[in-house]
């Protein structure tokens, strides 16, 4: 048997293109489902990223992949604050104060 080698993103450029697309989608989802509030801010900037990092790094064993696993878990968890900042930028632009 041979090991399964799955290379979804052969380079960082492709990874960040996908990252940008998915954070745009998440920002749209936030604008549809969430209200602008302090709880939403805390949730997307602190709670969700910390939870997702711990989940992927420990439960899904990202630590097995050394620094690459750490980097993947970190970038995966950063999608929440990036999407929230995009959401806030769109809200600010829509309200005319931007």
HELIX and SHEET records of a PDB file:
HELIX    1   1 UNK A   12  UNK A   33  1                                  22    
HELIX    2   2 UNK A   38  UNK A   42  1                                   5    
HELIX    3   3 UNK A   43  UNK A   47  3                                   5    
HELIX    4   4 UNK A   48  UNK A   54  1                                   7    
HELIX    5   5 UNK A   55  UNK A   59  3                                   5    
HELIX    6   6 UNK A   62  UNK A   65  5                                   4    
HELIX    7   7 UNK A   66  UNK A   77  1                                  12    
HELIX    8   8 UNK A   79  UNK A   94  1                                  16    
END                                                                             
